Amino acid sequence: MTIEVKPATSRRALVLASLSFAACFYVWSLFGPLGPKIQHDLKLTDVQLSWIVAIPVVLGSLMRIPMGLLTDRWGGHVMFAGLMVYTAVPAALIAVFHNSFGALVVLGFLLGVTGSSFAIGVPFVSRWTPSARQGFALGIFGMGMGGTVVAALTAPTLADSYGLWAPFAIGVVLMLLLAATFWLIGQDAPVGRPRTVLADSLRVFVHEPRAWALTLFYFLAFGGFVAMFLYLPKLLVAVYHLQRADAGYRAAGFAALAVLARPVGGRVADRIGAERVLLVSFAGVSALAATLTGFYTQIVPLTIACLTMAVCLGLGTGAVFKMVGNEFPAQVGAVTGVVGAAGGLGGFFPPLVMAAVKTAFGTYTLGFLLLAFTGVICLAILALMAMRPSAPLGVPSQPTHSPTRTT
């Protein structure tokens, strides 16, 4: 059965979801650009700071699994509005209680749920978008990662001028305003949603190796972006002794390029196939990470390599979820949850590894080497999948059913 959807309604849903995702990512990522000030004010070690930065990432990652499933059942309208109301609570508490390591660990853990917004938005947008345009639409939605850019550009300056409470207070206001807006004018697409339990929705991971491949691909693409963005300010301050605000601006430039490249990756994946986009992405990340192992102490090679890597990672994130919608249209929410969780975990471990490596060896070389090695593994899996006699990666393995537009 074909369900007609007006283009204006579809566009409104995409704009609402993208703005809400950007606001959620602004709040969720604040510990990254604020890390140097938090470390200075609370006299923390590198490892303590890495835990504060990483804990919201890991909870946000793991919560994407149940949030994706619940979005399949209840719809993105209820889930997105509810998540934003929830997020206002830990953000408000951090604005008040931010003067101890223990408080930031506990409240950061609670704030981590906000990172699951991605698993709500992907199925919400997918169901509003025809299959032929899903890569581009999801890329536009994925530009909500730009919330991290806003955080990097504004949070250090706000914190230096007014205190650590200020960025989180702004986050509270954003969450409540957008929650009310989403609830009042947002709506779910008029298409059916699966009514299955968790075990049924995730059974695809037992029978479909491609689902696990997608988790690894997003582990590198999005996880690499999160890890580099969160740890880059710390590296710039530690190695080059930059001012905190300056380091935040440079991290914002990295994030901005990744954000802009994401819809490009989705659009190109719509046209030539996601596997070709991922090939370029992973090859670039591997080569650039390998380059950084020997040149991260030189500002020009570091700048060129990081900015180019941002583009490669953005292209990869734009392509992966084109594949999710094509390969698993009946389990978009559940598969998105697991794949998104893998991406978030990809942002959790590297900051801890980088801090541990720096503490143990006095260098970041091994951390970049591990990133390059992960990229090579992803390239090898892509090559193996391309040699299989089944349909090429990125081509739907079953019919897809998406709402169509009317003029």
LUMDREN-167933 format. One record per residue (C-alpha): y, z, x; residue in three letters. Coordinates in steps of 0.25 Angstrom, whole numbers, plus 2048, in hexadecimal, padded with zeros to 3 digits. Layout:
// LUMDREN-167933
YZXALA
...
***
This chain:
// LUMDREN-167933
800800800MET
80E7FC806THR
819806804ILE
827801804GLU
83180980CVAL
84080580CLYS
84580381APRO
85180C818ALA
848818815THR
83F815821SER
84B81582AARG
850822824ARG
843828827ALA
843823835LEU
851828838VAL
84E836832LEU
84183783AALA
848833847SER
85483C845LEU
84B848842SER
84184584EPHE
84D844857ALA
853852852ALA
845858854CYS
844853862PHE
852858865TYR
84E866862VAL
83F864868TRP
84485F875SER
850869878LEU
848871882PHE
84786588BGLY
85686388EPRO
85987288DLEU
84E875897GLY
8578778A3PRO
86188089CLYS
855888896ILE
84F88A8A4GLN
85C88E8AAHIS
86089889FASP
85389E89ELEU
84F89D8ADLYS
8428968AALEU
8388908B3THR
8358818B3ASP
8278848ACVAL
82E88D8A2GLN
83888389ELEU
82D87889DSER
826881893TRP
83288288AILE
83487388BVAL
826870888ALA
82187987DILE
829873872PRO
823866877VAL
81586A876VAL
816870868LEU
81E864862GLY
81285C868SER
807864862LEU
80E865854MET
80F856853ARG
80085684FILE
80185E842PRO
80F85983FMET
80A84B83FGLY
7FF84F836LEU
80885682DLEU
81284A82CTHR
806842828ASP
80484B81DARG
811850818TRP
81B84581DGLY
826845827GLY
83184981DHIS
82C85781CVAL
82785882AMET
833854831PHE
83D85C828ALA
83486882AGLY
833867839LEU
84286683BMET
844873832VAL
83987A83BTYR
840875848THR
84D87C844ALA
846889845VAL
84288A854PRO
84E882858ALA
85788D852ALA
84F898858LEU
850891866ILE
85F890864ALA
85F89F863VAL
8538A486CPHE
85489B878HIS
8568A6883ASN
8478A8888SER
83C8A088CPHE
8328A6882GLY
83C8A3876ALA
83D89587BLEU
82E89387CVAL
82B89986EVAL
836891867LEU
83488586FGLY
82588586APHE
82A88685CLEU
83587B85ELEU
829872863GLY
82586F855VAL
831866854THR
82B85C85EGLY
821859853SER
82C85184BSER
827844852PHE
81984584BALA
82184683DILE
82A83B840GLY
820830845VAL
817830838PRO
82483282FPHE
82A825836VAL
81D81D837SER
81B81E828ARG
829819825TRP
82780D82ETHR
81F80082EPRO
8157FF839SER
81C7F383FALA
8287FB842ARG
822809844GLN
823808854GLY
832806853PHE
834810848ALA
82D81B84FLEU
83481785BGLY
84181A854ILE
83C82784FPHE
83882A85DGLY
846829861MET
84783785CGLY
84383B86AMET
85283986CGLY
853847867GLY
84F84B875THR
85B84287BVAL
86584A872VAL
85F857877ALA
860853885ALA
86E84E884LEU
87385A87BTHR
86B86687DALA
86E86A88CPRO
87D868889THR
87D87087CLEU
87587B883ALA
87E87C88FASP
88A87C886SER
88588587BTYR
87888B87FGLY
86988887CLEU
86B88B86DTRP
87487F86AALA
86A87386BPRO
86087B863PHE
86A87E858ALA
86E870857ILE
85F86D856GLY
85E87784AVAL
86986F843VAL
863862845LEU
856866840MET
85B86C833LEU
864860830LEU
859856832LEU
84F85E82BALA
85885E81FALA
85B84F820THR
84C84B822PHE
848853816TRP
85384E80DLEU
85383F810ILE
84583D818GLY
838838811GLN
82A834815ASP
826826814ALA
81F822807PRO
81282080EVAL
80582880DGLY
802833817ARG
7F483881CPRO
7EF845816ARG
7E5848820THR
7E2855828VAL
7E5856837LEU
7D785483BALA
7D6847833ASP
7E4842838SER
7E0844847LEU
7D283F846ARG
7D883284BVAL
7D9838859PHE
7CA83A859VAL
7C782B855HIS
7D382485BGLU
7D582486BPRO
7E281D869ARG
7E7829862ALA
7E583186FTRP
7EB826877ALA
7F882686FLEU
7F9835871THR
7F8833880LEU
802828880PHE
80C831878TYR
80983C882PHE
80F83488DLEU
81A82C885ALA
82083787DPHE
81B843886GLY
82183C892GLY
82E83B88BPHE
82F849886VAL
82A84F894ALA
83484789CMET
84084A892PHE
83D859892LEU
83B85A8A1TYR
8458508A7LEU
85185A8A5PRO
8498658ADLYS
84585B8B8LEU
8548558B9LEU
8598638BBVAL
84F8688C4ALA
84E85C8CDVAL
85C8568CDTYR
8648638C9HIS
86B85C8BDLEU
8738648B3GLN
86B8678A6ARG
87485E89DALA
8738538A7ASP
8638548A8ALA
863854898GLY
86B847898TYR
8628408A1ARG
856845899ALA
85D84088DALA
85E832893GLY
84F832896PHE
84C836887ALA
85682C882ALA
84F820888LEU
841825883ALA
847826875VAL
84D818875LEU
84181287BALA
838818870ARG
83B80F864PRO
83B80386EVAL
82D807872GLY
829808863GLY
8307FA860ARG
8297F386CVAL
81C7F9867ALA
81E7F385AASP
81F7E6860ARG
8167E586CILE
80C7F186AGLY
80D7FF86EALA
8037FE87AGLU
80C7F5881ARG
8187FE880VAL
80F80A885LEU
80B802891LEU
819800895VAL
81C80F892SER
811815899PHE
81280C8A5ALA
82080F8A7GLY
81E81E8A5VAL
81381E8B0SER
81B8178BAALA
82881F8B8LEU
82182C8B8ALA
81A8288C5ALA
8288248CBTHR
82E8328C7LEU
8238398CFTHR
82A8358DCGLY
8388328D7PHE
83C83D8CDTYR
8458448D8THR
84E8388D9GLN
8578368CDILE
8588278CCVAL
8498258CCPRO
8488318C2LEU
85282B8B9THR
84D81D8B9ILE
83E8228B7ALA
84182C8ACCYS
84A8238A4LEU
8408178A5THR
8348218A1MET
83C825895ALA
83C817890VAL
82D815893CYS
82A82288CLEU
83381E880GLY
82C81187ELEU
81E81887FGLY
822822874THR
82781786BGLY
81A80F86CALA
81081B86AVAL
81381D85BPHE
81380F858LYS
80481085CMET
80281C854VAL
807816847GLY
7FF809849ASN
7F281084EGLU
7F181C844PHE
7FA819838PRO
7F282282FALA
7F382E838GLN
80282C83EVAL
80683A83CGLY
7F9841842ALA
7F883784EVAL
807838850THR
806847851GLY
7FB84785CVAL
80183B864VAL
80F842862GLY
80984F867ALA
803848873ALA
811843876GLY
817851875GLY
80C85787ELEU
81084C888GLY
81E853888GLY
818861889PHE
810860896PHE
81885889FPRO
8248628A0PRO
81A86E8A3LEU
8138658ADVAL
8208618B4MET
8258708B5ALA
8178748BAALA
8178688C4VAL
82586B8C9LYS
82287A8CATHR
8168788D2ALA
81986C8DBPHE
82986C8DBGLY
82885D8D6THR
8278558C9TYR
81F84A8CFTHR
81184E8C9LEU
81784F8BBGLY
81C8418BCPHE
80F83C8C2LEU
8078428B6LEU
81083A8ACLEU
80D82D8B4ALA
7FE8308B3PHE
7FF8328A4THR
8068258A3GLY
7FB81E8AAVAL
7F08258A1ILE
7F781F895CYS
7F881189BLEU
7E981289EALA
7E6816890ILE
7EF80A88BLEU
7E7801893ALA
7DA80688ELEU
7DE804880MET
7E37F6882ALA
7D57F2887MET
7CE7F787BARG
7C97ED871PRO
7D07F4866SER
7DE7F0860ALA
7E97F286BPRO
7F07FF86BLEU
7FC7FF862GLY
7F57F5858VAL
7F27FC84BPRO
7E37FF84ASER
7E480183AGLN
7ED7FC830PRO
7FB80382FTHR
802806822HIS
811808823SER
81C808819PRO
8237FA818THR
8327F8816ARG
8397F180BTHR
8467EA80CTHR
***
